[in-house]
Amino acid sequence: MLVCPVRNCHLPLIGSDRRLVCERGHSFDIARSGYINLLQPQDRRSNQPGDTAAAVAARRRLHDRAVTAPLLDAIAGMVAPTKGDVALDAGSGDGFYLGTLARQAGFGAHGVDISVPAIEAAARRYPECQWIVANADRFVPYADRSFSIVMSITARMNASEFRRVLRDDGRLLVAIPAPDDLIELRGSGHDRTERTIETFADRFTLVDRRRETTLAELDAAGVEDVLFSIYRPMRSRPVEAMRVTFSLDMLLFRPA
């Protein structure tokens, strides 16, 4: 299913002794932890793109506290994965949503993220899934119609690439922060659903929309983890325990 990410190549990648190679000789090593780095130099804007190791670790601690468990359950209920599905999570981060759902339902799972620390964390925790470092904003390095499910959970959205890799009978789940998500820390929020629906309108039809909101009582360390995860670690006053809102607007699409 993987294809070569080199511009104007995109031939199938074949496994060969801890590496993947296409017919034109482009070669990509498989890391010791199991992930594959297919990120091309022109597809990065910095030497270390994407989430930092500190942000990845902070989000992992929040997931491990079960803070996001209600959001996971809502995503599972909406996308309704089965053992026969093959799913892609574009912007998968540390792999929590995809990896957990794959273990619950037993489907084939593939995650893509531009952050090496995020993908390495995902590969170590969920080795049964395939994890790829790539810029899904530019190109999703999989063959056409590879997936029955594509997910974008609080990540960037590439409507044309999502449609290319999604089967004609597949489903696309897009989850975006709701206006009240982390409102205690972010301040006022914005409703992005209509703009998101418009982004996908040319290639997809909206079939369902839901909002899931949960409240978590966090100690000071938990609040600090939230701040690190959204890149706001510095505050004018000491961090204190508080109740924090986590909220997603979820949109389910079918190919038009």
C-alpha positions in Angstrom: 0.0 0.0 0.0 2.9 2.4 0.6 4.2 4.3 -2.3 7.5 6.2 -2.8 7.2 9.8 -1.6 9.9 11.1 -4.0 8.4 13.7 -6.4 7.2 12.3 -9.7 7.9 8.7 -8.6 5.1 7.3 -6.4 6.0 3.7 -7.3 5.1 0.9 -4.8 7.5 0.4 -1.9 8.7 -3.2 -1.3 10.2 -4.4 1.9 13.8 -5.6 1.8 15.9 -6.3 4.9 14.8 -3.5 7.3 14.2 -1.1 4.5 11.7 -0.2 1.8 12.8 0.2 -1.8 11.0 1.3 -5.0 11.8 0.1 -8.6 13.8 3.3 -9.2 16.1 2.6 -6.2 14.7 5.1 -3.7 15.3 3.5 -0.3 13.9 4.2 3.2 15.1 2.6 6.4 12.8 1.1 9.0 13.7 2.5 12.4 14.5 0.2 15.2 11.2 1.0 16.9 9.4 0.1 13.7 8.3 3.3 12.1 9.4 4.5 8.6 10.5 8.0 7.8 9.2 9.0 4.3 9.4 12.8 4.9 11.1 14.6 2.0 13.3 17.6 2.5 11.0 19.9 0.6 8.0 18.9 2.7 9.4 20.2 6.0 9.6 23.8 7.2 12.1 23.3 10.0 14.7 20.7 11.0 12.3 19.3 13.6 8.8 19.8 12.3 5.6 19.0 14.1 5.1 18.3 17.8 8.1 18.4 20.1 9.0 15.6 22.4 7.7 17.6 25.4 4.3 18.2 23.8 4.0 14.5 22.8 4.9 13.4 26.4 2.4 15.8 27.9 -0.4 14.5 25.7 0.5 10.9 26.4 0.2 11.6 30.2 -3.2 13.2 29.6 -4.4 10.1 27.6 -3.0 7.8 30.3 -5.0 9.7 32.9 -8.1 8.7 30.9 -8.9 12.4 30.4 -9.7 11.8 26.7 -11.5 8.5 27.1 -15.0 10.0 26.6 -13.7 11.6 23.3 -12.3 8.2 22.2 -15.6 6.5 22.9 -17.5 9.1 20.9 -15.2 8.7 18.0 -15.6 5.0 18.1 -19.3 5.3 18.2 -19.4 7.6 15.2 -17.0 5.9 12.9 -18.1 2.4 14.0 -14.9 0.5 13.0 -15.1 -3.3 12.4 -12.4 -6.0 12.0 -12.6 -5.8 8.2 -11.7 -2.1 8.0 -8.4 -0.6 7.1 -7.9 2.8 8.6 -5.6 5.8 8.2 -5.2 8.5 10.8 -3.7 11.6 9.2 -2.0 13.6 11.8 -2.0 10.7 14.3 0.2 12.2 16.9 1.3 9.7 19.6 -1.2 7.2 18.1 -3.7 7.1 21.1 -6.9 7.3 19.1 -5.9 5.0 16.2 -3.9 2.6 18.3 -6.6 2.1 20.9 -9.4 1.7 18.4 -7.3 -0.8 16.4 -6.8 -2.9 19.5 -10.5 -2.8 20.4 -11.8 -3.6 16.9 -8.9 -5.5 15.4 -8.7 -3.6 12.1 -5.6 -2.7 10.0 -4.3 0.6 11.2 -1.9 3.1 9.6 -0.8 6.4 11.1 0.9 9.4 9.5 2.4 12.4 11.3 5.1 14.9 10.5 6.6 14.7 14.0 9.3 12.1 14.6 8.9 12.1 18.4 5.1 11.5 18.0 5.5 8.7 15.5 8.3 7.1 17.5 6.1 7.2 20.6 3.2 5.6 18.6 5.4 2.9 17.2 6.7 1.9 20.7 3.2 1.8 22.3 1.3 0.3 19.3 3.7 -1.9 17.4 0.9 -3.8 15.7 0.1 -0.6 13.6 2.1 0.9 10.8 3.5 4.3 11.6 4.9 6.7 8.9 6.6 10.1 9.2 5.3 12.2 6.3 3.6 15.5 5.6 0.0 14.6 4.9 -0.6 18.2 4.0 1.4 17.6 0.8 1.0 13.9 0.0 -0.3 10.8 1.8 2.2 8.1 0.8 -0.3 5.4 0.1 -1.9 4.0 -3.1 -5.2 5.1 -4.4 -8.3 3.7 -2.6 -6.2 2.0 0.2 -8.5 2.7 3.1 -12.1 2.1 4.2 -11.7 4.7 7.0 -9.7 8.0 7.0 -9.6 10.1 10.2 -8.3 13.6 10.9 -8.5 14.3 14.7 -7.6 17.9 15.6 -5.2 17.7 12.7 -4.6 19.4 9.3 -7.0 18.5 6.5 -6.2 17.6 2.9 -9.5 16.9 1.2 -8.0 15.9 -2.2 -5.6 13.4 -0.7 -8.1 12.0 1.7 -10.5 11.3 -1.2 -7.7 9.8 -3.3 -6.8 7.2 -0.6 -10.3 6.5 0.6 -12.4 3.8 -1.0 -15.6 4.7 -2.8 -17.7 3.1 0.0 -15.5 4.4 2.8 -16.0 7.0 5.5 -14.1 10.0 6.6 -14.2 11.3 10.2 -13.0 14.8 10.9 -12.8 16.0 14.5 -12.1 19.6 15.3 -11.9 21.5 18.6 -15.4 22.8 19.6 -15.8 26.4 20.7 -15.6 25.4 24.4 -12.6 23.1 24.1 -10.0 24.1 26.8 -11.9 27.4 27.2 -10.6 27.8 30.7 -7.1 28.0 29.3 -7.6 29.3 25.8 -10.3 31.9 26.4 -13.1 32.3 23.9 -13.3 29.8 21.1 -14.7 29.7 17.5 -17.2 27.3 15.8 -15.3 25.9 12.8 -17.8 23.3 11.7 -19.4 25.2 8.7 -15.9 26.2 7.4 -14.8 22.6 7.7 -17.9 21.2 5.9 -17.2 23.7 3.1 -13.6 22.5 2.9 -14.8 18.9 2.0 -18.0 19.8 0.1 -16.6 19.3 -3.4 -15.5 15.7 -2.7 -17.6 14.5 0.3 -21.1 14.5 1.6 -21.8 15.1 5.3 -23.8 12.3 6.8 -23.6 12.9 10.5 -22.4 15.6 13.0 -22.1 15.4 16.8 -20.4 17.3 19.6 -18.8 15.5 22.5 -17.9 17.4 25.7 -16.3 16.1 28.9 -15.0 17.9 32.0 -11.9 16.7 33.8 -10.7 17.7 37.3 -7.0 18.2 36.8 -4.3 18.8 39.4 -1.6 21.4 38.7 0.6 18.8 36.9 -2.3 17.9 34.6 -3.0 21.5 33.8 0.7 22.0 33.0 0.5 19.0 30.6 -2.5 20.6 28.8 -0.5 23.9 28.5 2.5 22.1 27.1 0.3 20.1 24.7 -1.1 23.4 23.2 2.3 25.2 23.4 1.3 27.6 26.2 3.6 26.4 29.0 4.3 29.9 30.4 1.7 31.7 32.6 1.8 34.9 34.5 0.7 33.1 37.7 1.5 29.7 39.1 -0.5 26.8 37.6 -3.3 25.6 39.9 -5.7 22.6 39.9 -8.9 23.3 37.9 -11.7 21.8 36.0 -11.0 21.8 32.3 -13.3 21.3 29.4 -12.4 18.9 26.5 -14.8 19.2 23.5 -14.8 18.0 19.9 -17.1 18.7 17.0 -17.1 15.5 14.9 -18.1 15.3 11.3 -18.7 12.1 9.4 -18.5 12.2 5.6 -19.0 9.8 2.7 -17.4 10.2 -0.7 -19.6 12.3 -3.0 
